[in-house]
Amino acid sequence: MARFLGISLLVSALLVSALMVIYKKYNSRLIFIEIQKQEKALDQYEVAWGQLQLELTTLAEQNRVEQVAREQLKLTMPAREKIIYIKP
């Protein structure tokens, strides 16, 4: 009887151990899939960031700023005698 009880406990422990291995493997696969999704999203954000940096560089160029000032804001350069220089 004691031998049967010991074998039953060992089989039960083996089954619980096997089920835990299966659960942990499944859980690790889910985590891996989530990591892959997050890496893909990160790549997309990096591409968007690069495009925004390029757009910022283009919009901040001196000739672009001057063109917008003239065309949209109707600004003109003041006459040379009206320019006041301030020394630092």
Backbone as CSV, one residue per row, in Angstrom:
resi,resn,N_x,N_y,N_z,CA_x,CA_y,CA_z,C_x,C_y,C_z
1,MET,0.812,-1.192,0.000,0.000,0.000,0.000,0.859,1.260,0.000
2,ALA,1.904,1.268,0.811,2.794,2.423,0.881,3.532,2.591,-0.442
3,ARG,3.871,1.467,-1.061,4.568,1.533,-2.356,3.639,2.128,-3.415
4,PHE,2.388,1.705,-3.419,1.399,2.231,-4.350,1.189,3.726,-4.131
5,LEU,1.131,4.146,-2.891,0.971,5.566,-2.566,2.180,6.373,-3.036
6,GLY,3.383,5.827,-2.855,4.608,6.502,-3.297,4.655,6.647,-4.814
7,ILE,4.268,5.576,-5.515,4.251,5.627,-6.982,3.190,6.620,-7.452
8,SER,2.040,6.617,-6.810,0.976,7.568,-7.170,1.440,9.012,-6.990
9,LEU,2.146,9.269,-5.894,2.669,10.626,-5.666,3.696,11.004,-6.726
10,LEU,4.560,10.062,-7.094,5.564,10.349,-8.126,4.920,10.585,-9.489
11,VAL,3.920,9.803,-9.836,3.210,9.996,-11.107,2.479,11.339,-11.094
12,SER,1.854,11.654,-9.977,1.158,12.947,-9.862,2.145,14.111,-10.005
13,ALA,3.289,13.971,-9.347,4.309,15.017,-9.453,4.813,15.133,-10.881
14,LEU,4.979,13.994,-11.558,5.426,13.998,-12.945,4.406,14.693,-13.844
15,LEU,3.120,14.388,-13.642,2.060,15.019,-14.445,2.000,16.529,-14.196
16,VAL,2.096,16.940,-12.953,2.075,18.372,-12.624,3.290,19.052,-13.247
17,SER,4.424,18.395,-13.169,5.641,18.958,-13.753,5.497,19.088,-15.265
18,ALA,4.951,18.069,-15.914,4.758,18.122,-17.367,3.788,19.229,-17.751
19,LEU,2.707,19.366,-16.992,1.743,20.435,-17.273,2.373,21.818,-17.081
20,MET,3.215,21.977,-16.089,3.893,23.256,-15.868,4.855,23.577,-17.013
21,VAL,5.544,22.550,-17.520,6.443,22.757,-18.661,5.644,23.225,-19.869
22,ILE,4.504,22.577,-20.119,3.655,22.972,-21.245,3.152,24.395,-21.062
23,TYR,2.711,24.751,-19.874,2.218,26.100,-19.601,3.313,27.143,-19.791
24,LYS,4.497,26.868,-19.267,5.601,27.828,-19.383,6.029,28.010,-20.837
25,LYS,6.028,26.921,-21.604,6.388,27.018,-23.021,5.358,27.864,-23.771
26,TYR,4.085,27.632,-23.500,3.018,28.411,-24.113,3.141,29.886,-23.737
27,ASN,3.390,30.148,-22.473,3.530,31.523,-21.991,4.728,32.212,-22.642
28,SER,5.832,31.491,-22.788,7.016,32.093,-23.412,6.755,32.400,-24.886
29,ARG,5.963,31.571,-25.556,5.610,31.850,-26.954,4.753,33.103,-27.055
30,LEU,3.798,33.256,-26.144,2.972,34.468,-26.141,3.827,35.719,-25.920
31,ILE,4.765,35.627,-25.006,5.648,36.764,-24.738,6.516,37.062,-25.950
32,PHE,7.015,36.029,-26.619,7.830,36.225,-27.815,7.034,36.906,-28.918
33,ILE,5.773,36.485,-29.097,4.913,37.107,-30.109,4.694,38.581,-29.780
34,GLU,4.491,38.904,-28.516,4.300,40.299,-28.108,5.569,41.123,-28.343
35,ILE,6.721,40.528,-28.075,7.991,41.217,-28.325,8.138,41.517,-29.811
36,GLN,7.795,40.555,-30.652,7.881,40.760,-32.103,6.971,41.908,-32.541
37,LYS,5.751,41.958,-31.997,4.823,43.048,-32.342,5.386,44.396,-31.926
38,GLN,5.954,44.452,-30.728,6.497,45.715,-30.230,7.716,46.157,-31.048
39,GLU,8.546,45.206,-31.473,9.703,45.555,-32.307,9.254,46.084,-33.660
40,LYS,8.196,45.484,-34.222,7.661,45.973,-35.498,7.120,47.394,-35.337
41,ALA,6.401,47.635,-34.237,5.880,48.979,-33.975,7.019,49.966,-33.796
42,LEU,8.074,49.557,-33.112,9.235,50.423,-32.926,9.867,50.785,-34.264
43,ASP,9.987,49.803,-35.150,10.535,50.079,-36.478,9.684,51.101,-37.226
44,GLN,8.365,50.971,-37.122,7.473,51.919,-37.788,7.618,53.314,-37.198
45,TYR,7.758,53.397,-35.885,7.957,54.704,-35.245,9.285,55.330,-35.655
46,GLU,10.313,54.506,-35.801,11.612,55.038,-36.215,11.560,55.567,-37.641
47,VAL,10.828,54.885,-38.517,10.659,55.374,-39.890,9.903,56.699,-39.880
48,ALA,8.823,56.761,-39.103,8.047,58.001,-39.019,8.897,59.128,-38.438
49,TRP,9.723,58.820,-37.431,10.600,59.831,-36.833,11.586,60.363,-37.873
50,GLY,12.156,59.475,-38.668,13.081,59.905,-39.711,12.401,60.802,-40.727
51,GLN,11.179,60.459,-41.101,10.439,61.291,-42.056,10.129,62.663,-41.462
52,LEU,9.773,62.697,-40.184,9.507,63.985,-39.536,10.768,64.833,-39.427
53,GLN,11.904,64.198,-39.144,13.172,64.925,-39.077,13.504,65.529,-40.443
54,LEU,13.287,64.754,-41.496,13.545,65.242,-42.852,12.612,66.411,-43.187
55,GLU,11.344,66.277,-42.813,10.391,67.347,-43.063,10.761,68.609,-42.283
56,LEU,11.183,68.439,-41.043,11.600,69.580,-40.231,12.793,70.284,-40.854
57,THR,13.753,69.508,-41.311,14.934,70.094,-41.952,14.534,70.884,-43.191
58,THR,13.630,70.313,-43.975,13.178,70.988,-45.195,12.442,72.280,-44.871
59,LEU,11.558,72.241,-43.877,10.759,73.428,-43.545,11.580,74.506,-42.851
60,ALA,12.675,74.131,-42.223,13.460,75.112,-41.472,14.590,75.725,-42.295
61,GLU,14.745,75.320,-43.535,15.808,75.906,-44.358,15.553,77.402,-44.540
62,GLN,16.641,78.155,-44.606,16.555,79.612,-44.685,15.729,80.076,-45.883
63,ASN,15.969,79.508,-47.055,15.235,79.975,-48.239,13.753,79.614,-48.139
64,ARG,13.414,78.526,-47.476,12.011,78.148,-47.293,11.319,79.141,-46.356
65,VAL,11.977,79.501,-45.279,11.411,80.464,-44.335,11.208,81.808,-45.030
66,GLU,12.188,82.226,-45.798,12.083,83.506,-46.507,10.955,83.473,-47.535
67,GLN,10.811,82.357,-48.235,9.756,82.217,-49.235,8.369,82.294,-48.585
68,VAL,8.179,81.634,-47.481,6.888,81.676,-46.784,6.621,83.086,-46.272
69,ALA,7.660,83.743,-45.757,7.491,85.108,-45.250,7.049,86.048,-46.363
70,ARG,7.614,85.885,-47.525,7.251,86.783,-48.635,5.877,86.458,-49.210
71,GLU,5.618,85.172,-49.459,4.400,84.800,-50.173,3.159,84.787,-49.260
72,GLN,3.254,84.140,-48.126,2.063,83.979,-47.292,1.868,85.140,-46.325
73,LEU,2.959,85.648,-45.766,2.846,86.717,-44.775,3.018,88.111,-45.370
74,LYS,3.383,88.152,-46.638,3.579,89.422,-47.366,4.605,90.315,-46.680
75,LEU,5.665,89.723,-46.167,6.727,90.482,-45.523,7.771,90.864,-46.557
76,THR,8.406,92.008,-46.331,9.479,92.453,-47.222,10.673,92.869,-46.379
77,MET,11.833,92.890,-46.997,13.036,93.334,-46.295,12.943,94.845,-46.099
78,PRO,13.279,95.340,-44.907,13.257,96.796,-44.694,14.406,97.456,-45.466
79,ALA,14.265,98.730,-45.688,15.332,99.469,-46.365,16.591,99.416,-45.499
80,ARG,17.755,99.473,-46.158,19.021,99.342,-45.445,19.162,100.396,-44.339
81,GLU,18.686,101.598,-44.575,18.832,102.645,-43.560,17.897,102.455,-42.363
82,LYS,16.911,101.599,-42.490,15.983,101.346,-41.378,16.434,100.173,-40.512
83,ILE,17.458,99.468,-40.926,17.954,98.333,-40.158,18.832,98.838,-39.012
84,ILE,18.570,98.391,-37.819,19.339,98.768,-36.637,20.094,97.546,-36.155
85,TYR,21.396,97.679,-36.060,22.243,96.581,-35.587,22.518,96.755,-34.098
86,ILE,22.373,95.686,-33.361,22.628,95.715,-31.920,23.858,94.878,-31.633
87,LYS,24.832,95.511,-30.978,26.051,94.769,-30.650,25.811,93.955,-29.385
88,PRO,26.343,92.731,-29.352,26.142,91.896,-28.164,26.948,92.379,-26.976
